[in-house]
Amino acid sequence: MVTIWQVGFALSAGNGTALERYQSLTQWDGGWYRLIILQGYHAPPIEEWNEENFGTVGFFPGYPLTAQFFYQLGLPVRVALPFTAQLFAWLMWSFWFVLLKRWQLSPLVIFFATLLIVSHPMAFFLVASYSESMCLAGFLGFWIGSQLQTRWGIVMAIVHGIALTSSRIVGTPVALLPLIQKVIPKSNDFMTWKRAILLSIGALLGVGTFFLFCQIRFGHWDMYQKTQGTFWKVHPDYTVVLTPTLYLPTLRHQPAERLFHADYWTSLRYDDLGYFQTALGFWFFPAIAILEFIGIYRGRTGWRQRWPFWYAAAVFFYLAAVAHYSRLFGSVTRHYYVALIPITLAVCHALSDYRLSRRVVVLVVVVLSLLALGLLIAQYKTQAAYMQGLWIA
């Protein structure tokens, strides 16, 4: 129901017939995925690269290869791409509700947690021709499968882990979660080192296979990184957290330093919010760590269940900042949205330990309702601009 609502809300912002609106969900990165489906991965020798011809290796294969399956079944390519994203969105939401139900949260908490995720201005990318939904479905399925004490749990975890690491490069360190979990075991931890190693290696098959393909096909295992660095100006800076100015929440608009010419949505440029969001994140995660340590000191044990979500959120956020610092945080709003899902799950789990008074609940409901309304209005305008071909994030 949530996925169907997202699709309907997105289509309401488009123009033309229903089919034209649906196909307009394929813009920008969707165009590259379309080329991968139709032409496969190709690239001229690196020394012959130019702005007109540098191949299609700048995107991970999991999402376009899955969409190609539906294309081979007869769906038009601009229908197969958003349809595939929406299937993964449905899977992501399914896992989302499985976790919230398992934690025995109240329907009110579940409703507002879902509402805030759905109303975020970048939420429509879950049902557009982008790989966010596949990455998130892979992560949640990988985690849930790893917690099942059955062979089917191993299979589930590995399959979803492959989806995670074949859709986005940021999934690579998240695939190490079973190994990291062994360092901080639970009192009733059932996972052996052998099982943890198996799950992580299995999940890494997604990214490993892609890099192996690049080595065999192009002679460079890091062809993806070379393409991203040359033509999308992605030059990772892993010391970004040591930049003092990034801890100051500011809005920076530097049109002279735009990396390429595009039709920008002039009413609100989300890339101008990149520095502001980065500063919030750089303060948020240390604050959460302090709060969790206080809980540990007071004898609370719930942190053991939610730290994997904090870990995944920190990885998603940190690597987005690392990659986009050189790009003036141009597309970072969309990438930070991926981190918001595990963050919200962890917050919901923490809330399960508290009981609020009726007055506080009423106040929170009013504030969250107004916030969600404002975000939905922003999302409607955002997706309308995207479907017209304007650059958003």
C-alpha positions as CSV (number, residue, x, y, z in Angstrom):
1,M,0.0,0.0,0.0
2,V,2.8,2.4,0.8
3,T,4.6,1.6,-2.5
4,I,1.4,2.1,-4.5
5,W,0.7,5.4,-2.7
6,Q,4.3,6.5,-3.6
7,V,3.8,5.7,-7.2
8,G,0.4,7.4,-7.4
9,F,1.7,10.5,-5.6
10,A,4.6,10.6,-8.1
11,L,2.4,10.2,-11.1
12,S,0.1,13.0,-9.9
13,A,3.0,15.4,-10.3
14,G,3.6,14.5,-14.0
15,N,2.1,15.7,-17.3
16,G,0.5,13.8,-20.2
17,T,-1.1,10.4,-20.3
18,A,-0.6,7.8,-17.6
19,L,2.1,6.1,-19.7
20,E,3.9,9.3,-20.4
21,R,3.9,10.2,-16.7
22,Y,5.2,6.7,-15.8
23,Q,7.9,6.9,-18.4
24,S,8.9,10.3,-17.1
25,L,10.1,8.6,-13.9
26,T,13.2,7.7,-16.0
27,Q,15.4,10.8,-16.0
28,W,19.1,11.6,-15.5
29,D,20.8,8.5,-14.0
30,G,17.9,6.5,-15.5
31,G,19.2,7.4,-18.9
32,W,22.5,5.8,-18.1
33,Y,20.8,2.7,-16.8
34,R,18.8,2.6,-20.0
35,L,22.0,2.6,-22.1
36,I,23.4,-0.2,-20.0
37,I,20.3,-2.3,-20.7
38,L,20.3,-1.6,-24.4
39,Q,24.0,-1.5,-25.1
40,G,25.6,-3.3,-22.2
41,Y,28.8,-2.1,-20.5
42,H,31.3,-0.6,-23.0
43,A,34.0,1.9,-23.0
44,P,36.8,3.0,-25.3
45,P,40.5,2.8,-24.1
46,I,41.1,5.3,-21.3
47,E,43.5,7.3,-23.4
48,E,40.7,7.9,-26.0
49,W,38.1,9.1,-23.5
50,N,36.4,12.4,-24.2
51,E,33.3,14.3,-23.2
52,E,31.3,12.6,-26.0
53,N,32.5,9.1,-25.6
54,F,33.6,7.4,-22.3
55,G,31.3,4.4,-22.1
56,T,28.8,3.3,-19.6
57,V,30.8,1.9,-16.7
58,G,30.0,4.6,-14.2
59,F,27.1,2.8,-12.6
60,F,26.8,-0.5,-10.7
61,P,25.1,-3.4,-12.5
62,G,22.6,-4.9,-10.0
63,Y,19.7,-2.5,-10.8
64,P,20.0,-2.3,-14.6
65,L,20.6,-6.1,-14.9
66,T,17.4,-6.7,-12.9
67,A,15.5,-4.2,-15.0
68,Q,16.9,-5.9,-18.1
69,F,15.1,-9.1,-17.1
70,F,11.7,-7.3,-17.3
71,Y,12.8,-5.6,-20.5
72,Q,13.5,-9.0,-22.0
73,L,10.0,-10.1,-20.9
74,G,8.5,-7.3,-23.1
75,L,8.3,-4.2,-21.0
76,P,9.5,-1.0,-22.7
77,V,12.9,0.0,-21.2
78,R,11.5,3.2,-19.7
79,V,8.7,1.2,-18.0
80,A,11.0,-1.7,-16.9
81,L,13.3,0.7,-15.0
82,P,10.8,2.4,-12.6
83,F,8.9,-0.9,-12.3
84,T,12.1,-2.6,-11.1
85,A,12.7,0.2,-8.6
86,Q,9.2,-0.1,-7.3
87,L,9.5,-3.9,-6.8
88,F,12.5,-3.3,-4.6
89,A,10.7,-0.5,-2.8
90,W,7.9,-2.9,-2.0
91,L,10.5,-5.3,-0.7
92,M,12.1,-2.6,1.4
93,W,8.8,-1.6,2.9
94,S,8.0,-5.2,3.7
95,F,11.2,-5.6,5.6
96,W,10.6,-2.2,7.3
97,F,7.3,-3.3,8.7
98,V,8.7,-6.8,9.7
99,L,11.3,-5.1,11.9
100,L,8.9,-2.5,13.4
101,K,6.4,-5.3,14.1
102,R,9.0,-7.5,15.6
103,W,10.0,-4.7,18.1
104,Q,6.3,-4.5,19.2
105,L,6.1,-0.8,18.6
106,S,2.7,1.0,18.9
107,P,0.8,1.6,15.6
108,L,1.2,5.3,16.2
109,V,5.0,5.1,16.3
110,I,5.0,2.9,13.2
111,F,2.6,5.2,11.3
112,F,4.6,8.4,12.0
113,A,8.0,6.7,11.4
114,T,6.7,5.6,8.0
115,L,5.1,8.9,7.3
116,L,8.3,10.8,7.8
117,I,10.3,8.5,5.5
118,V,7.6,8.7,2.8
119,S,7.2,12.4,3.0
120,H,10.9,13.2,2.7
121,P,11.5,15.3,-0.5
122,M,13.8,12.6,-1.9
123,A,11.5,9.7,-1.1
124,F,10.2,9.6,-4.7
125,F,13.6,8.3,-5.8
126,L,12.5,4.9,-4.3
127,V,10.0,4.5,-7.1
128,A,11.9,6.4,-9.9
129,S,14.7,4.9,-12.1
130,Y,17.4,4.9,-9.4
131,S,19.0,2.2,-7.3
132,E,18.2,3.5,-3.8
133,S,15.4,1.0,-3.2
134,M,17.5,-1.9,-4.3
135,C,20.3,-0.9,-2.0
136,L,17.9,-0.5,1.0
137,A,16.0,-3.7,0.3
138,G,19.3,-5.5,0.0
139,F,20.5,-4.1,3.3
140,L,17.4,-4.9,5.3
141,G,17.0,-8.3,3.8
142,F,20.7,-9.0,4.4
143,W,20.3,-8.1,8.1
144,I,17.0,-10.0,8.7
145,G,18.4,-13.1,6.9
146,S,21.6,-13.0,9.0
147,Q,19.4,-13.2,12.2
148,L,17.6,-16.3,11.2
149,Q,19.0,-19.5,12.6
150,T,18.3,-21.6,9.6
151,R,20.0,-22.5,6.3
152,W,17.3,-20.5,4.5
153,G,18.4,-17.5,6.6
154,I,21.9,-17.9,5.1
155,V,20.5,-18.1,1.6
156,M,18.3,-15.1,2.2
157,A,21.2,-13.1,3.7
158,I,23.6,-13.9,0.8
159,V,21.1,-13.2,-1.9
160,H,20.1,-9.8,-0.4
161,G,23.7,-9.1,0.4
162,I,24.6,-9.5,-3.3
163,A,21.8,-7.1,-4.1
164,L,23.2,-4.7,-1.6
165,T,26.8,-4.7,-3.0
166,S,25.9,-5.0,-6.6
167,S,23.6,-1.9,-6.5
168,R,25.8,0.7,-4.7
169,I,29.5,0.7,-3.8
170,V,28.6,2.0,-0.3
171,G,27.1,-1.5,0.4
172,T,30.6,-3.0,0.5
173,P,31.5,-2.1,4.1
174,V,28.0,-2.8,5.2
175,A,28.4,-6.4,4.0
176,L,31.0,-6.8,6.7
177,L,28.3,-6.4,9.4
178,P,28.2,-10.1,10.4
179,L,32.0,-10.0,11.1
180,I,31.7,-6.7,13.0
181,Q,28.8,-8.2,15.0
182,K,31.1,-10.9,16.3
183,V,33.3,-8.2,17.8
184,I,30.4,-7.0,19.9
185,P,28.4,-10.3,20.5
186,K,25.1,-10.5,22.2
187,S,24.6,-12.6,25.3
188,N,22.5,-15.0,23.2
189,D,24.6,-14.7,20.0
190,F,24.2,-17.7,17.8
191,M,26.4,-16.7,14.9
192,T,29.7,-18.5,14.7
193,W,32.8,-17.0,13.0
194,K,32.4,-19.5,10.2
195,R,28.8,-18.3,9.6
196,A,29.8,-14.7,9.8
197,I,32.6,-15.1,7.3
198,L,30.3,-17.0,4.9
199,L,27.7,-14.3,5.0
200,S,30.1,-11.5,4.4
201,I,32.0,-13.2,1.6
202,G,28.7,-14.2,0.0
203,A,27.4,-10.6,0.2
204,L,30.7,-9.3,-1.3
205,L,30.2,-11.5,-4.4
206,G,28.1,-8.6,-5.9
207,V,30.8,-6.0,-5.9
208,G,33.6,-8.6,-6.4
209,T,32.0,-10.0,-9.5
210,F,31.6,-6.5,-11.0
211,F,35.2,-5.6,-10.3
212,L,36.3,-8.9,-11.8
213,F,34.2,-8.3,-14.9
214,C,35.9,-4.8,-15.3
215,Q,39.3,-6.4,-15.0
216,I,38.6,-9.0,-17.6
217,R,36.6,-6.8,-20.0
218,F,38.5,-3.5,-19.7
219,G,41.8,-4.4,-18.1
220,H,41.1,-2.2,-15.0
221,W,39.3,-3.6,-12.0
222,D,38.6,0.0,-10.9
223,M,37.0,1.1,-14.2
224,Y,34.0,2.3,-12.3
225,Q,36.0,4.5,-10.0
226,K,38.0,5.9,-13.0
227,T,34.8,6.7,-14.9
228,Q,33.2,8.4,-11.8
229,G,36.4,10.3,-11.1
230,T,36.9,11.6,-14.6
231,F,33.4,12.5,-15.7
232,W,31.5,13.0,-12.4
233,K,34.4,14.5,-10.5
234,V,34.1,12.0,-7.7
235,H,37.4,12.0,-5.9
236,P,37.0,10.4,-2.4
237,D,38.4,12.4,0.5
238,Y,38.4,10.1,3.5
239,T,39.7,12.9,5.8
240,V,36.5,15.0,5.2
241,V,35.5,14.7,8.9
242,L,38.7,16.6,9.8
243,T,37.5,19.7,7.9
244,P,36.5,22.2,10.6
245,T,34.4,24.4,8.3
246,L,32.1,21.4,7.6
247,Y,30.9,21.4,11.2
248,L,29.3,24.9,10.6
249,P,25.7,24.5,9.3
250,T,25.7,26.9,6.3
251,L,24.0,27.3,2.9
252,R,26.5,27.8,0.1
253,H,25.5,28.7,-3.5
254,Q,28.5,28.8,-5.8
255,P,27.1,28.8,-9.4
256,A,30.6,29.5,-10.9
257,E,31.8,26.2,-9.5
258,R,29.0,24.0,-11.0
259,L,30.5,20.9,-12.4
260,F,28.3,20.8,-15.5
261,H,25.6,22.7,-17.3
262,A,22.1,21.6,-16.5
263,D,18.6,22.9,-16.1
264,Y,18.4,23.4,-12.4
265,W,15.2,23.7,-10.5
266,T,15.5,27.3,-9.5
267,S,12.9,27.4,-6.8
268,L,15.1,25.3,-4.5
269,R,18.5,23.8,-5.2
270,Y,19.0,20.8,-2.9
271,D,22.7,20.8,-3.6
272,D,22.9,24.1,-1.9
273,L,21.7,22.3,1.3
274,G,24.6,19.9,1.1
275,Y,26.9,21.7,3.4
276,F,24.1,22.3,5.9
277,Q,23.1,18.6,6.0
278,T,26.7,17.5,6.3
279,A,27.2,19.7,9.3
280,L,24.1,18.2,10.9
281,G,25.3,14.7,10.3
282,F,28.8,15.5,11.6
283,W,27.2,16.6,14.9
284,F,24.4,14.0,15.0
285,F,26.4,10.8,15.0
286,P,28.8,11.8,17.8
287,A,25.8,12.9,19.8
288,I,24.1,9.5,19.3
289,A,27.3,7.7,20.3
290,I,27.4,9.7,23.6
291,L,23.7,9.0,24.3
292,E,24.2,5.3,23.7
293,F,27.3,5.2,25.9
294,I,25.2,6.9,28.7
295,G,22.6,4.1,28.2
296,I,25.3,1.4,28.4
297,Y,26.5,3.1,31.7
298,R,23.0,2.9,33.1
299,G,22.7,-0.7,32.2
300,R,20.4,-0.5,29.2
301,T,20.9,-3.4,26.8
302,G,18.8,-2.3,23.8
303,W,21.8,-0.8,22.1
304,R,22.9,-4.3,21.0
305,Q,19.9,-4.6,18.7
306,R,20.2,-1.2,17.1
307,W,23.9,-0.6,16.8
308,P,24.0,-2.4,13.4
309,F,21.5,0.2,12.1
310,W,23.7,3.0,13.5
311,Y,26.7,1.4,11.8
312,A,24.9,1.1,8.4
313,A,23.6,4.7,8.7
314,A,27.1,6.0,9.6
315,V,28.6,4.2,6.6
316,F,26.0,5.4,4.2
317,F,26.4,9.0,5.4
318,Y,30.1,9.1,5.7
319,L,30.8,7.6,2.3
320,A,28.3,10.0,0.7
321,A,30.2,12.9,2.3
322,V,33.5,11.4,1.3
323,A,32.5,11.0,-2.3
324,H,30.7,14.3,-2.8
325,Y,33.0,16.7,-1.0
326,S,34.9,17.2,-4.2
327,R,31.6,17.8,-6.0
328,L,30.6,20.6,-3.5
329,F,28.0,18.1,-2.2
330,G,26.1,18.4,-5.4
331,S,23.9,15.2,-5.1
332,V,24.3,14.5,-1.5
333,T,20.7,15.1,-0.4
334,R,19.6,12.0,-2.3
335,H,22.5,9.9,-0.9
336,Y,21.9,11.1,2.7
337,Y,18.3,9.9,2.3
338,V,19.6,6.3,2.2
339,A,21.1,6.8,5.6
340,L,17.8,8.1,7.0
341,I,16.1,4.7,6.8
342,P,18.5,2.9,9.3
343,I,18.6,6.0,11.4
344,T,14.8,6.0,11.7
345,L,14.7,2.3,12.5
346,A,17.3,2.8,15.3
347,V,15.4,5.8,16.7
348,C,12.2,3.7,16.7
349,H,13.9,0.9,18.5
350,A,15.2,3.4,21.1
351,L,11.7,4.8,21.6
352,S,10.4,1.3,22.5
353,D,12.1,1.7,25.9
354,Y,10.2,4.8,26.8
355,R,6.6,5.7,27.7
356,L,5.5,9.3,27.1
357,S,2.7,11.1,28.8
358,R,-0.5,11.9,26.8
359,R,0.3,15.6,26.6
360,V,3.7,14.9,25.1
361,V,2.2,12.4,22.7
362,V,-0.3,15.0,21.5
363,L,2.4,17.6,21.0
364,V,4.6,15.2,19.1
365,V,1.8,14.1,16.9
366,V,0.9,17.7,16.0
367,V,4.5,18.7,15.3
368,L,5.2,15.6,13.2
369,S,1.9,16.0,11.2
370,L,2.8,19.6,10.3
371,L,6.4,18.6,9.5
372,A,5.2,15.8,7.2
373,L,2.7,18.1,5.5
374,G,5.5,20.6,4.7
375,L,7.8,17.8,3.5
376,L,5.1,16.4,1.2
377,I,4.5,19.7,-0.4
378,A,8.3,20.0,-1.0
379,Q,8.3,16.5,-2.4
380,Y,5.5,17.2,-4.8
381,K,7.3,20.1,-6.2
382,T,10.6,18.2,-6.3
383,Q,9.2,15.2,-8.2
384,A,7.3,17.5,-10.6
385,A,10.6,19.2,-11.5
386,Y,12.4,15.9,-11.8
387,M,9.7,14.5,-14.2
388,Q,10.1,17.6,-16.4
389,G,13.8,16.8,-16.7
390,L,15.2,19.3,-14.3
391,W,18.2,18.5,-12.2
392,I,17.3,17.8,-8.6
393,A,20.0,15.7,-6.9
